[in-house]
Amino acid sequence: MFRRREPVPFAFLAEADRFRSNVVPPPSERPSAGRTAGHWLLGLTIVAALVGALVIGMPALSLDHSAPAQESQASQGH
């Protein structure tokens, strides 16, 4: 095998670590007060919905041992 002597067309990629760009991205804009309040309101709504679902769902998740056990007719052997 032999190596080609002509220059590689993409030789600049090998030198990319030495290249430093002088282009800086534009500074990010600060969100307005209304947008910030909207974000807070959305977050508060989501948290309130999760808490509400938990409060409403707790009775269904709790085991109630005080209620008398109801037996079906099939389990009574009739």
mmJSON file of the N, C-alpha and C atoms, coordinates in Angstrom:
{"data_MODEL":{"atom_site":{
"group_PDB":["ATOM","ATOM","ATOM","ATOM","ATOM","ATOM","ATOM","ATOM","ATOM","ATOM","ATOM","ATOM","ATOM","ATOM","ATOM","ATOM","ATOM","ATOM","ATOM","ATOM","ATOM","ATOM","ATOM","ATOM","ATOM","ATOM","ATOM","ATOM","ATOM","ATOM","ATOM","ATOM","ATOM","ATOM","ATOM","ATOM","ATOM","ATOM","ATOM","ATOM","ATOM","ATOM","ATOM","ATOM","ATOM","ATOM","ATOM","ATOM","ATOM","ATOM","ATOM","ATOM","ATOM","ATOM","ATOM","ATOM","ATOM","ATOM","ATOM","ATOM","ATOM","ATOM","ATOM","ATOM","ATOM","ATOM","ATOM","ATOM","ATOM","ATOM","ATOM","ATOM","ATOM","ATOM","ATOM","ATOM","ATOM","ATOM","ATOM","ATOM","ATOM","ATOM","ATOM","ATOM","ATOM","ATOM","ATOM","ATOM","ATOM","ATOM","ATOM","ATOM","ATOM","ATOM","ATOM","ATOM","ATOM","ATOM","ATOM","ATOM","ATOM","ATOM","ATOM","ATOM","ATOM","ATOM","ATOM","ATOM","ATOM","ATOM","ATOM","ATOM","ATOM","ATOM","ATOM","ATOM","ATOM","ATOM","ATOM","ATOM","ATOM","ATOM","ATOM","ATOM","ATOM","ATOM","ATOM","ATOM","ATOM","ATOM","ATOM","ATOM","ATOM","ATOM","ATOM","ATOM","ATOM","ATOM","ATOM","ATOM","ATOM","ATOM","ATOM","ATOM","ATOM","ATOM","ATOM","ATOM","ATOM","ATOM","ATOM","ATOM","ATOM","ATOM","ATOM","ATOM","ATOM","ATOM","ATOM","ATOM","ATOM","ATOM","ATOM","ATOM","ATOM","ATOM","ATOM","ATOM","ATOM","ATOM","ATOM","ATOM","ATOM","ATOM","ATOM","ATOM","ATOM","ATOM","ATOM","ATOM","ATOM","ATOM","ATOM","ATOM","ATOM","ATOM","ATOM","ATOM","ATOM","ATOM","ATOM","ATOM","ATOM","ATOM","ATOM","ATOM","ATOM","ATOM","ATOM","ATOM","ATOM","ATOM","ATOM","ATOM","ATOM","ATOM","ATOM","ATOM","ATOM","ATOM","ATOM","ATOM","ATOM","ATOM","ATOM","ATOM","ATOM","ATOM","ATOM","ATOM","ATOM","ATOM","ATOM","ATOM","ATOM","ATOM","ATOM","ATOM","ATOM","ATOM","ATOM","ATOM","ATOM","ATOM"],
"id":[1,2,3,4,5,6,7,8,9,10,11,12,13,14,15,16,17,18,19,20,21,22,23,24,25,26,27,28,29,30,31,32,33,34,35,36,37,38,39,40,41,42,43,44,45,46,47,48,49,50,51,52,53,54,55,56,57,58,59,60,61,62,63,64,65,66,67,68,69,70,71,72,73,74,75,76,77,78,79,80,81,82,83,84,85,86,87,88,89,90,91,92,93,94,95,96,97,98,99,100,101,102,103,104,105,106,107,108,109,110,111,112,113,114,115,116,117,118,119,120,121,122,123,124,125,126,127,128,129,130,131,132,133,134,135,136,137,138,139,140,141,142,143,144,145,146,147,148,149,150,151,152,153,154,155,156,157,158,159,160,161,162,163,164,165,166,167,168,169,170,171,172,173,174,175,176,177,178,179,180,181,182,183,184,185,186,187,188,189,190,191,192,193,194,195,196,197,198,199,200,201,202,203,204,205,206,207,208,209,210,211,212,213,214,215,216,217,218,219,220,221,222,223,224,225,226,227,228,229,230,231,232,233,234],
"type_symbol":["N","C","C","N","C","C","N","C","C","N","C","C","N","C","C","N","C","C","N","C","C","N","C","C","N","C","C","N","C","C","N","C","C","N","C","C","N","C","C","N","C","C","N","C","C","N","C","C","N","C","C","N","C","C","N","C","C","N","C","C","N","C","C","N","C","C","N","C","C","N","C","C","N","C","C","N","C","C","N","C","C","N","C","C","N","C","C","N","C","C","N","C","C","N","C","C","N","C","C","N","C","C","N","C","C","N","C","C","N","C","C","N","C","C","N","C","C","N","C","C","N","C","C","N","C","C","N","C","C","N","C","C","N","C","C","N","C","C","N","C","C","N","C","C","N","C","C","N","C","C","N","C","C","N","C","C","N","C","C","N","C","C","N","C","C","N","C","C","N","C","C","N","C","C","N","C","C","N","C","C","N","C","C","N","C","C","N","C","C","N","C","C","N","C","C","N","C","C","N","C","C","N","C","C","N","C","C","N","C","C","N","C","C","N","C","C","N","C","C","N","C","C","N","C","C","N","C","C","N","C","C","N","C","C"],
"label_atom_id":["N","CA","C","N","CA","C","N","CA","C","N","CA","C","N","CA","C","N","CA","C","N","CA","C","N","CA","C","N","CA","C","N","CA","C","N","CA","C","N","CA","C","N","CA","C","N","CA","C","N","CA","C","N","CA","C","N","CA","C","N","CA","C","N","CA","C","N","CA","C","N","CA","C","N","CA","C","N","CA","C","N","CA","C","N","CA","C","N","CA","C","N","CA","C","N","CA","C","N","CA","C","N","CA","C","N","CA","C","N","CA","C","N","CA","C","N","CA","C","N","CA","C","N","CA","C","N","CA","C","N","CA","C","N","CA","C","N","CA","C","N","CA","C","N","CA","C","N","CA","C","N","CA","C","N","CA","C","N","CA","C","N","CA","C","N","CA","C","N","CA","C","N","CA","C","N","CA","C","N","CA","C","N","CA","C","N","CA","C","N","CA","C","N","CA","C","N","CA","C","N","CA","C","N","CA","C","N","CA","C","N","CA","C","N","CA","C","N","CA","C","N","CA","C","N","CA","C","N","CA","C","N","CA","C","N","CA","C","N","CA","C","N","CA","C","N","CA","C","N","CA","C","N","CA","C","N","CA","C","N","CA","C","N","CA","C","N","CA","C","N","CA","C"],
"label_alt_id":[null,null,null,null,null,null,null,null,null,null,null,null,null,null,null,null,null,null,null,null,null,null,null,null,null,null,null,null,null,null,null,null,null,null,null,null,null,null,null,null,null,null,null,null,null,null,null,null,null,null,null,null,null,null,null,null,null,null,null,null,null,null,null,null,null,null,null,null,null,null,null,null,null,null,null,null,null,null,null,null,null,null,null,null,null,null,null,null,null,null,null,null,null,null,null,null,null,null,null,null,null,null,null,null,null,null,null,null,null,null,null,null,null,null,null,null,null,null,null,null,null,null,null,null,null,null,null,null,null,null,null,null,null,null,null,null,null,null,null,null,null,null,null,null,null,null,null,null,null,null,null,null,null,null,null,null,null,null,null,null,null,null,null,null,null,null,null,null,null,null,null,null,null,null,null,null,null,null,null,null,null,null,null,null,null,null,null,null,null,null,null,null,null,null,null,null,null,null,null,null,null,null,null,null,null,null,null,null,null,null,null,null,null,null,null,null,null,null,null,null,null,null,null,null,null,null,null,null,null,null,null,null,null,null],
"label_comp_id":["MET","MET","MET","PHE","PHE","PHE","ARG","ARG","ARG","ARG","ARG","ARG","ARG","ARG","ARG","GLU","GLU","GLU","PRO","PRO","PRO","VAL","VAL","VAL","PRO","PRO","PRO","PHE","PHE","PHE","ALA","ALA","ALA","PHE","PHE","PHE","LEU","LEU","LEU","ALA","ALA","ALA","GLU","GLU","GLU","ALA","ALA","ALA","ASP","ASP","ASP","ARG","ARG","ARG","PHE","PHE","PHE","ARG","ARG","ARG","SER","SER","SER","ASN","ASN","ASN","VAL","VAL","VAL","VAL","VAL","VAL","PRO","PRO","PRO","PRO","PRO","PRO","PRO","PRO","PRO","SER","SER","SER","GLU","GLU","GLU","ARG","ARG","ARG","PRO","PRO","PRO","SER","SER","SER","ALA","ALA","ALA","GLY","GLY","GLY","ARG","ARG","ARG","THR","THR","THR","ALA","ALA","ALA","GLY","GLY","GLY","HIS","HIS","HIS","TRP","TRP","TRP","LEU","LEU","LEU","LEU","LEU","LEU","GLY","GLY","GLY","LEU","LEU","LEU","THR","THR","THR","ILE","ILE","ILE","VAL","VAL","VAL","ALA","ALA","ALA","ALA","ALA","ALA","LEU","LEU","LEU","VAL","VAL","VAL","GLY","GLY","GLY","ALA","ALA","ALA","LEU","LEU","LEU","VAL","VAL","VAL","ILE","ILE","ILE","GLY","GLY","GLY","MET","MET","MET","PRO","PRO","PRO","ALA","ALA","ALA","LEU","LEU","LEU","SER","SER","SER","LEU","LEU","LEU","ASP","ASP","ASP","HIS","HIS","HIS","SER","SER","SER","ALA","ALA","ALA","PRO","PRO","PRO","ALA","ALA","ALA","GLN","GLN","GLN","GLU","GLU","GLU","SER","SER","SER","GLN","GLN","GLN","ALA","ALA","ALA","SER","SER","SER","GLN","GLN","GLN","GLY","GLY","GLY","HIS","HIS","HIS"],
"label_asym_id":["A","A","A","A","A","A","A","A","A","A","A","A","A","A","A","A","A","A","A","A","A","A","A","A","A","A","A","A","A","A","A","A","A","A","A","A","A","A","A","A","A","A","A","A","A","A","A","A","A","A","A","A","A","A","A","A","A","A","A","A","A","A","A","A","A","A","A","A","A","A","A","A","A","A","A","A","A","A","A","A","A","A","A","A","A","A","A","A","A","A","A","A","A","A","A","A","A","A","A","A","A","A","A","A","A","A","A","A","A","A","A","A","A","A","A","A","A","A","A","A","A","A","A","A","A","A","A","A","A","A","A","A","A","A","A","A","A","A","A","A","A","A","A","A","A","A","A","A","A","A","A","A","A","A","A","A","A","A","A","A","A","A","A","A","A","A","A","A","A","A","A","A","A","A","A","A","A","A","A","A","A","A","A","A","A","A","A","A","A","A","A","A","A","A","A","A","A","A","A","A","A","A","A","A","A","A","A","A","A","A","A","A","A","A","A","A","A","A","A","A","A","A","A","A","A","A","A","A","A","A","A","A","A","A"],
"label_entity_id":["1","1","1","1","1","1","1","1","1","1","1","1","1","1","1","1","1","1","1","1","1","1","1","1","1","1","1","1","1","1","1","1","1","1","1","1","1","1","1","1","1","1","1","1","1","1","1","1","1","1","1","1","1","1","1","1","1","1","1","1","1","1","1","1","1","1","1","1","1","1","1","1","1","1","1","1","1","1","1","1","1","1","1","1","1","1","1","1","1","1","1","1","1","1","1","1","1","1","1","1","1","1","1","1","1","1","1","1","1","1","1","1","1","1","1","1","1","1","1","1","1","1","1","1","1","1","1","1","1","1","1","1","1","1","1","1","1","1","1","1","1","1","1","1","1","1","1","1","1","1","1","1","1","1","1","1","1","1","1","1","1","1","1","1","1","1","1","1","1","1","1","1","1","1","1","1","1","1","1","1","1","1","1","1","1","1","1","1","1","1","1","1","1","1","1","1","1","1","1","1","1","1","1","1","1","1","1","1","1","1","1","1","1","1","1","1","1","1","1","1","1","1","1","1","1","1","1","1","1","1","1","1","1","1"],
"label_seq_id":[1,1,1,2,2,2,3,3,3,4,4,4,5,5,5,6,6,6,7,7,7,8,8,8,9,9,9,10,10,10,11,11,11,12,12,12,13,13,13,14,14,14,15,15,15,16,16,16,17,17,17,18,18,18,19,19,19,20,20,20,21,21,21,22,22,22,23,23,23,24,24,24,25,25,25,26,26,26,27,27,27,28,28,28,29,29,29,30,30,30,31,31,31,32,32,32,33,33,33,34,34,34,35,35,35,36,36,36,37,37,37,38,38,38,39,39,39,40,40,40,41,41,41,42,42,42,43,43,43,44,44,44,45,45,45,46,46,46,47,47,47,48,48,48,49,49,49,50,50,50,51,51,51,52,52,52,53,53,53,54,54,54,55,55,55,56,56,56,57,57,57,58,58,58,59,59,59,60,60,60,61,61,61,62,62,62,63,63,63,64,64,64,65,65,65,66,66,66,67,67,67,68,68,68,69,69,69,70,70,70,71,71,71,72,72,72,73,73,73,74,74,74,75,75,75,76,76,76,77,77,77,78,78,78],
"pdbx_PDB_ins_code":[null,null,null,null,null,null,null,null,null,null,null,null,null,null,null,null,null,null,null,null,null,null,null,null,null,null,null,null,null,null,null,null,null,null,null,null,null,null,null,null,null,null,null,null,null,null,null,null,null,null,null,null,null,null,null,null,null,null,null,null,null,null,null,null,null,null,null,null,null,null,null,null,null,null,null,null,null,null,null,null,null,null,null,null,null,null,null,null,null,null,null,null,null,null,null,null,null,null,null,null,null,null,null,null,null,null,null,null,null,null,null,null,null,null,null,null,null,null,null,null,null,null,null,null,null,null,null,null,null,null,null,null,null,null,null,null,null,null,null,null,null,null,null,null,null,null,null,null,null,null,null,null,null,null,null,null,null,null,null,null,null,null,null,null,null,null,null,null,null,null,null,null,null,null,null,null,null,null,null,null,null,null,null,null,null,null,null,null,null,null,null,null,null,null,null,null,null,null,null,null,null,null,null,null,null,null,null,null,null,null,null,null,null,null,null,null,null,null,null,null,null,null,null,null,null,null,null,null,null,null,null,null,null,null],
"Cartn_x":[0.823,0.0,0.873,0.4,1.152,0.242,0.836,0.086,0.063,-1.075,-1.172,-0.454,0.142,0.915,0.107,-1.073,-1.829,-2.472,-2.741,-3.329,-4.762,-5.104,-6.45,-7.411,-8.557,-9.464,-10.01,-10.137,-10.705,-9.64,-8.493,-7.403,-7.729,-8.621,-8.944,-9.65,-10.261,-10.907,-9.879,-8.714,-7.665,-7.111,-7.227,-6.719,-7.813,-8.972,-10.109,-9.846,-9.009,-8.752,-7.95,-7.25,-6.481,-7.311,-8.435,-9.26,-10.138,-10.132,-10.971,-11.861,-13.136,-14.063,-14.171,-14.317,-14.53,-15.999,-16.875,-18.302,-18.921,-19.606,-20.26,-21.768,-22.49,-23.944,-24.516,-25.647,-26.244,-26.663,-26.647,-27.054,-28.533,-28.841,-30.225,-31.063,-32.297,-33.185,-33.749,-33.908,-34.538,-36.033,-36.651,-38.103,-38.836,-39.956,-40.729,-41.388,-41.917,-42.565,-43.794,-44.511,-45.699,-45.355,-44.268,-43.856,-43.395,-42.66,-42.209,-43.402,-44.365,-45.568,-46.344,-46.383,-47.059,-46.394,-45.081,-44.359,-44.645,-44.644,-44.947,-46.372,-47.306,-48.705,-48.901,-48.222,-48.311,-47.739,-46.598,-46.007,-46.888,-47.472,-48.361,-49.61,-50.127,-51.307,-50.992,-49.828,-49.448,-49.278,-48.626,-48.438,-49.783,-50.681,-52.003,-52.798,-52.672,-53.382,-52.86,-51.555,-50.986,-51.406,-51.389,-51.816,-53.293,-54.109,-55.537,-55.821,-55.119,-55.306,-54.903,-53.87,-53.441,-54.472,-55.008,-56.003,-57.28,-57.712,-58.933,-58.701,-57.514,-57.249,-56.896,-56.588,-56.187,-57.258,-58.547,-59.539,-59.586,-59.345,-59.37,-58.143,-57.065,-55.841,-55.774,-56.568,-56.491,-57.315,-56.844,-57.558,-58.464,-59.753,-60.722,-61.086,-60.56,-60.826,-62.056,-62.621,-63.765,-65.07,-65.135,-66.357,-66.493,-67.724,-67.912,-67.652,-67.062,-66.724,-67.995,-68.219,-69.387,-68.95,-69.667,-69.354,-70.329,-69.847,-70.709,-71.442,-72.474,-73.234,-72.392,-71.473,-70.649,-69.71,-69.255,-68.338,-69.079,-70.411,-71.167,-71.543,-71.41,-71.686,-73.13,-73.919,-75.335,-75.492],
"Cartn_y":[-1.176,0.0,1.247,2.229,3.475,4.646,5.691,6.88,7.881,8.544,9.565,10.818,11.511,12.702,13.996,13.945,15.187,15.576,16.841,17.281,16.75,16.529,16.059,17.235,17.036,18.162,18.766,17.969,18.476,18.564,19.052,19.155,20.155,21.11,22.1,21.453,20.29,19.622,19.117,18.738,18.269,19.417,20.634,21.796,22.522,21.917,22.584,22.888,22.096,22.358,23.636,24.079,25.318,26.544,26.327,27.428,27.972,29.273,29.929,30.921,30.82,31.717,33.018,34.118,35.394,35.789,34.872,35.14,34.741,35.679,35.409,35.42,34.516,34.529,35.783,36.243,37.44,37.166,38.181,37.961,37.583,36.692,36.249,37.349,37.464,38.482,38.009,38.94,38.602,38.476,37.443,37.311,38.453,38.838,39.927,39.476,40.429,40.113,39.243,39.51,38.706,37.258,37.045,35.679,34.951,35.637,35.018,34.665,35.577,35.303,34.128,34.043,32.924,31.596,31.588,30.358,29.932,30.908,30.605,30.092,30.714,30.303,28.899,28.6,27.258,26.211,26.506,25.579,25.366,26.461,26.369,25.558,25.716,24.957,23.471,23.128,21.715,21.101,21.82,21.301,21.151,22.138,22.059,20.879,20.621,19.489,18.164,18.055,16.82,16.605,17.674,17.568,17.226,17.871,17.579,16.142,15.631,14.239,13.29,13.642,12.805,12.829,14.012,14.128,13.385,13.517,12.836,11.324,10.912,9.491,8.75,9.457,8.783,7.846,8.216,7.258,5.959,6.024,4.809,3.943,4.556,3.801,3.23,3.768,3.303,2.025,1.137,-0.089,0.169,-0.074,0.195,-1.137,-1.381,-2.635,-2.54,-1.345,-1.203,-1.629,-1.632,-2.025,-3.546,-4.039,-5.499,-6.07,-7.227,-7.87,-8.441,-8.125,-8.641,-9.874,-10.934,-12.167,-12.324,-12.767,-12.993,-14.309,-14.509,-15.751,-16.952,-16.742,-17.856,-18.327,-17.406,-17.822,-18.439,-18.248,-18.834,-20.282,-20.71,-22.1,-22.354,-21.379,-21.58,-21.985],
"Cartn_z":[0.0,0.0,0.0,-0.656,-0.711,-0.343,0.113,0.52,-0.621,-0.756,-1.789,-1.326,-2.229,-1.898,-2.026,-2.686,-2.846,-1.508,-1.305,-0.034,0.127,1.358,1.681,1.523,0.842,0.624,1.917,2.954,4.202,5.285,4.93,5.896,7.006,6.7,7.739,8.925,8.735,9.858,10.865,10.39,11.286,12.116,11.603,12.318,13.089,13.253,13.887,15.359,16.013,17.428,17.613,16.604,16.726,16.334,15.714,15.225,16.338,16.522,17.508,16.784,17.009,16.349,17.137,16.411,17.079,17.033,16.614,16.552,17.879,18.488,19.765,19.549,20.199,20.052,20.701,20.228,20.83,22.266,23.1,24.497,24.565,25.483,25.615,26.267,25.792,26.335,27.656,28.579,29.854,29.636,30.202,30.03,30.729,30.156,30.733,32.036,32.768,34.046,33.819,32.742,32.444,32.138,31.393,31.064,32.323,33.185,34.435,35.316,35.406,36.201,35.598,34.273,33.626,33.927,33.948,34.285,35.716,36.63,38.027,38.173,37.465,37.549,36.982,35.893,35.312,36.272,36.868,37.826,39.043,39.531,40.691,40.352,39.146,38.72,38.643,38.119,38.01,39.394,40.296,41.66,42.36,42.193,42.822,42.258,40.968,40.368,40.914,41.078,41.63,43.077,43.858,45.26,45.337,44.498,44.486,44.094,43.109,42.71,43.839,44.551,45.672,46.791,47.107,48.176,47.799,46.554,46.123,46.035,45.666,45.493,46.764,47.846,49.082,49.645,49.667,50.196,49.395,48.112,47.304,47.568,48.0,48.25,49.661,50.581,51.967,52.132,52.99,53.288,54.479,54.31,55.375,56.034,57.24,57.95,58.834,58.997,59.884,59.212,57.903,57.198,57.251,57.449,57.458,56.072,56.056,54.789,54.161,52.928,52.225,51.438,51.631,50.915,49.765,48.665,47.517,47.695,46.91,47.013,46.591,45.675,45.225,46.33,47.182,48.239,49.421,49.506,50.618,50.34,49.108,48.797,48.471,48.156,47.815,46.402],
"occupancy":[1.0,1.0,1.0,1.0,1.0,1.0,1.0,1.0,1.0,1.0,1.0,1.0,1.0,1.0,1.0,1.0,1.0,1.0,1.0,1.0,1.0,1.0,1.0,1.0,1.0,1.0,1.0,1.0,1.0,1.0,1.0,1.0,1.0,1.0,1.0,1.0,1.0,1.0,1.0,1.0,1.0,1.0,1.0,1.0,1.0,1.0,1.0,1.0,1.0,1.0,1.0,1.0,1.0,1.0,1.0,1.0,1.0,1.0,1.0,1.0,1.0,1.0,1.0,1.0,1.0,1.0,1.0,1.0,1.0,1.0,1.0,1.0,1.0,1.0,1.0,1.0,1.0,1.0,1.0,1.0,1.0,1.0,1.0,1.0,1.0,1.0,1.0,1.0,1.0,1.0,1.0,1.0,1.0,1.0,1.0,1.0,1.0,1.0,1.0,1.0,1.0,1.0,1.0,1.0,1.0,1.0,1.0,1.0,1.0,1.0,1.0,1.0,1.0,1.0,1.0,1.0,1.0,1.0,1.0,1.0,1.0,1.0,1.0,1.0,1.0,1.0,1.0,1.0,1.0,1.0,1.0,1.0,1.0,1.0,1.0,1.0,1.0,1.0,1.0,1.0,1.0,1.0,1.0,1.0,1.0,1.0,1.0,1.0,1.0,1.0,1.0,1.0,1.0,1.0,1.0,1.0,1.0,1.0,1.0,1.0,1.0,1.0,1.0,1.0,1.0,1.0,1.0,1.0,1.0,1.0,1.0,1.0,1.0,1.0,1.0,1.0,1.0,1.0,1.0,1.0,1.0,1.0,1.0,1.0,1.0,1.0,1.0,1.0,1.0,1.0,1.0,1.0,1.0,1.0,1.0,1.0,1.0,1.0,1.0,1.0,1.0,1.0,1.0,1.0,1.0,1.0,1.0,1.0,1.0,1.0,1.0,1.0,1.0,1.0,1.0,1.0,1.0,1.0,1.0,1.0,1.0,1.0,1.0,1.0,1.0,1.0,1.0,1.0,1.0,1.0,1.0,1.0,1.0,1.0],
"B_iso_or_equiv":[0.0,0.0,0.0,0.0,0.0,0.0,0.0,0.0,0.0,0.0,0.0,0.0,0.0,0.0,0.0,0.0,0.0,0.0,0.0,0.0,0.0,0.0,0.0,0.0,0.0,0.0,0.0,0.0,0.0,0.0,0.0,0.0,0.0,0.0,0.0,0.0,0.0,0.0,0.0,0.0,0.0,0.0,0.0,0.0,0.0,0.0,0.0,0.0,0.0,0.0,0.0,0.0,0.0,0.0,0.0,0.0,0.0,0.0,0.0,0.0,0.0,0.0,0.0,0.0,0.0,0.0,0.0,0.0,0.0,0.0,0.0,0.0,0.0,0.0,0.0,0.0,0.0,0.0,0.0,0.0,0.0,0.0,0.0,0.0,0.0,0.0,0.0,0.0,0.0,0.0,0.0,0.0,0.0,0.0,0.0,0.0,0.0,0.0,0.0,0.0,0.0,0.0,0.0,0.0,0.0,0.0,0.0,0.0,0.0,0.0,0.0,0.0,0.0,0.0,0.0,0.0,0.0,0.0,0.0,0.0,0.0,0.0,0.0,0.0,0.0,0.0,0.0,0.0,0.0,0.0,0.0,0.0,0.0,0.0,0.0,0.0,0.0,0.0,0.0,0.0,0.0,0.0,0.0,0.0,0.0,0.0,0.0,0.0,0.0,0.0,0.0,0.0,0.0,0.0,0.0,0.0,0.0,0.0,0.0,0.0,0.0,0.0,0.0,0.0,0.0,0.0,0.0,0.0,0.0,0.0,0.0,0.0,0.0,0.0,0.0,0.0,0.0,0.0,0.0,0.0,0.0,0.0,0.0,0.0,0.0,0.0,0.0,0.0,0.0,0.0,0.0,0.0,0.0,0.0,0.0,0.0,0.0,0.0,0.0,0.0,0.0,0.0,0.0,0.0,0.0,0.0,0.0,0.0,0.0,0.0,0.0,0.0,0.0,0.0,0.0,0.0,0.0,0.0,0.0,0.0,0.0,0.0,0.0,0.0,0.0,0.0,0.0,0.0,0.0,0.0,0.0,0.0,0.0,0.0],
"pdbx_formal_charge":[null,null,null,null,null,null,null,null,null,null,null,null,null,null,null,null,null,null,null,null,null,null,null,null,null,null,null,null,null,null,null,null,null,null,null,null,null,null,null,null,null,null,null,null,null,null,null,null,null,null,null,null,null,null,null,null,null,null,null,null,null,null,null,null,null,null,null,null,null,null,null,null,null,null,null,null,null,null,null,null,null,null,null,null,null,null,null,null,null,null,null,null,null,null,null,null,null,null,null,null,null,null,null,null,null,null,null,null,null,null,null,null,null,null,null,null,null,null,null,null,null,null,null,null,null,null,null,null,null,null,null,null,null,null,null,null,null,null,null,null,null,null,null,null,null,null,null,null,null,null,null,null,null,null,null,null,null,null,null,null,null,null,null,null,null,null,null,null,null,null,null,null,null,null,null,null,null,null,null,null,null,null,null,null,null,null,null,null,null,null,null,null,null,null,null,null,null,null,null,null,null,null,null,null,null,null,null,null,null,null,null,null,null,null,null,null,null,null,null,null,null,null,null,null,null,null,null,null,null,null,null,null,null,null],
"auth_seq_id":[1,1,1,2,2,2,3,3,3,4,4,4,5,5,5,6,6,6,7,7,7,8,8,8,9,9,9,10,10,10,11,11,11,12,12,12,13,13,13,14,14,14,15,15,15,16,16,16,17,17,17,18,18,18,19,19,19,20,20,20,21,21,21,22,22,22,23,23,23,24,24,24,25,25,25,26,26,26,27,27,27,28,28,28,29,29,29,30,30,30,31,31,31,32,32,32,33,33,33,34,34,34,35,35,35,36,36,36,37,37,37,38,38,38,39,39,39,40,40,40,41,41,41,42,42,42,43,43,43,44,44,44,45,45,45,46,46,46,47,47,47,48,48,48,49,49,49,50,50,50,51,51,51,52,52,52,53,53,53,54,54,54,55,55,55,56,56,56,57,57,57,58,58,58,59,59,59,60,60,60,61,61,61,62,62,62,63,63,63,64,64,64,65,65,65,66,66,66,67,67,67,68,68,68,69,69,69,70,70,70,71,71,71,72,72,72,73,73,73,74,74,74,75,75,75,76,76,76,77,77,77,78,78,78],
"auth_comp_id":["MET","MET","MET","PHE","PHE","PHE","ARG","ARG","ARG","ARG","ARG","ARG","ARG","ARG","ARG","GLU","GLU","GLU","PRO","PRO","PRO","VAL","VAL","VAL","PRO","PRO","PRO","PHE","PHE","PHE","ALA","ALA","ALA","PHE","PHE","PHE","LEU","LEU","LEU","ALA","ALA","ALA","GLU","GLU","GLU","ALA","ALA","ALA","ASP","ASP","ASP","ARG","ARG","ARG","PHE","PHE","PHE","ARG","ARG","ARG","SER","SER","SER","ASN","ASN","ASN","VAL","VAL","VAL","VAL","VAL","VAL","PRO","PRO","PRO","PRO","PRO","PRO","PRO","PRO","PRO","SER","SER","SER","GLU","GLU","GLU","ARG","ARG","ARG","PRO","PRO","PRO","SER","SER","SER","ALA","ALA","ALA","GLY","GLY","GLY","ARG","ARG","ARG","THR","THR","THR","ALA","ALA","ALA","GLY","GLY","GLY","HIS","HIS","HIS","TRP","TRP","TRP","LEU","LEU","LEU","LEU","LEU","LEU","GLY","GLY","GLY","LEU","LEU","LEU","THR","THR","THR","ILE","ILE","ILE","VAL","VAL","VAL","ALA","ALA","ALA","ALA","ALA","ALA","LEU","LEU","LEU","VAL","VAL","VAL","GLY","GLY","GLY","ALA","ALA","ALA","LEU","LEU","LEU","VAL","VAL","VAL","ILE","ILE","ILE","GLY","GLY","GLY","MET","MET","MET","PRO","PRO","PRO","ALA","ALA","ALA","LEU","LEU","LEU","SER","SER","SER","LEU","LEU","LEU","ASP","ASP","ASP","HIS","HIS","HIS","SER","SER","SER","ALA","ALA","ALA","PRO","PRO","PRO","ALA","ALA","ALA","GLN","GLN","GLN","GLU","GLU","GLU","SER","SER","SER","GLN","GLN","GLN","ALA","ALA","ALA","SER","SER","SER","GLN","GLN","GLN","GLY","GLY","GLY","HIS","HIS","HIS"],
"auth_asym_id":["A","A","A","A","A","A","A","A","A","A","A","A","A","A","A","A","A","A","A","A","A","A","A","A","A","A","A","A","A","A","A","A","A","A","A","A","A","A","A","A","A","A","A","A","A","A","A","A","A","A","A","A","A","A","A","A","A","A","A","A","A","A","A","A","A","A","A","A","A","A","A","A","A","A","A","A","A","A","A","A","A","A","A","A","A","A","A","A","A","A","A","A","A","A","A","A","A","A","A","A","A","A","A","A","A","A","A","A","A","A","A","A","A","A","A","A","A","A","A","A","A","A","A","A","A","A","A","A","A","A","A","A","A","A","A","A","A","A","A","A","A","A","A","A","A","A","A","A","A","A","A","A","A","A","A","A","A","A","A","A","A","A","A","A","A","A","A","A","A","A","A","A","A","A","A","A","A","A","A","A","A","A","A","A","A","A","A","A","A","A","A","A","A","A","A","A","A","A","A","A","A","A","A","A","A","A","A","A","A","A","A","A","A","A","A","A","A","A","A","A","A","A","A","A","A","A","A","A","A","A","A","A","A","A"],
"auth_atom_id":["N","CA","C","N","CA","C","N","CA","C","N","CA","C","N","CA","C","N","CA","C","N","CA","C","N","CA","C","N","CA","C","N","CA","C","N","CA","C","N","CA","C","N","CA","C","N","CA","C","N","CA","C","N","CA","C","N","CA","C","N","CA","C","N","CA","C","N","CA","C","N","CA","C","N","CA","C","N","CA","C","N","CA","C","N","CA","C","N","CA","C","N","CA","C","N","CA","C","N","CA","C","N","CA","C","N","CA","C","N","CA","C","N","CA","C","N","CA","C","N","CA","C","N","CA","C","N","CA","C","N","CA","C","N","CA","C","N","CA","C","N","CA","C","N","CA","C","N","CA","C","N","CA","C","N","CA","C","N","CA","C","N","CA","C","N","CA","C","N","CA","C","N","CA","C","N","CA","C","N","CA","C","N","CA","C","N","CA","C","N","CA","C","N","CA","C","N","CA","C","N","CA","C","N","CA","C","N","CA","C","N","CA","C","N","CA","C","N","CA","C","N","CA","C","N","CA","C","N","CA","C","N","CA","C","N","CA","C","N","CA","C","N","CA","C","N","CA","C","N","CA","C","N","CA","C","N","CA","C","N","CA","C","N","CA","C","N","CA","C","N","CA","C"],
"pdbx_PDB_model_num":[1,1,1,1,1,1,1,1,1,1,1,1,1,1,1,1,1,1,1,1,1,1,1,1,1,1,1,1,1,1,1,1,1,1,1,1,1,1,1,1,1,1,1,1,1,1,1,1,1,1,1,1,1,1,1,1,1,1,1,1,1,1,1,1,1,1,1,1,1,1,1,1,1,1,1,1,1,1,1,1,1,1,1,1,1,1,1,1,1,1,1,1,1,1,1,1,1,1,1,1,1,1,1,1,1,1,1,1,1,1,1,1,1,1,1,1,1,1,1,1,1,1,1,1,1,1,1,1,1,1,1,1,1,1,1,1,1,1,1,1,1,1,1,1,1,1,1,1,1,1,1,1,1,1,1,1,1,1,1,1,1,1,1,1,1,1,1,1,1,1,1,1,1,1,1,1,1,1,1,1,1,1,1,1,1,1,1,1,1,1,1,1,1,1,1,1,1,1,1,1,1,1,1,1,1,1,1,1,1,1,1,1,1,1,1,1,1,1,1,1,1,1,1,1,1,1,1,1,1,1,1,1,1,1]
}}}
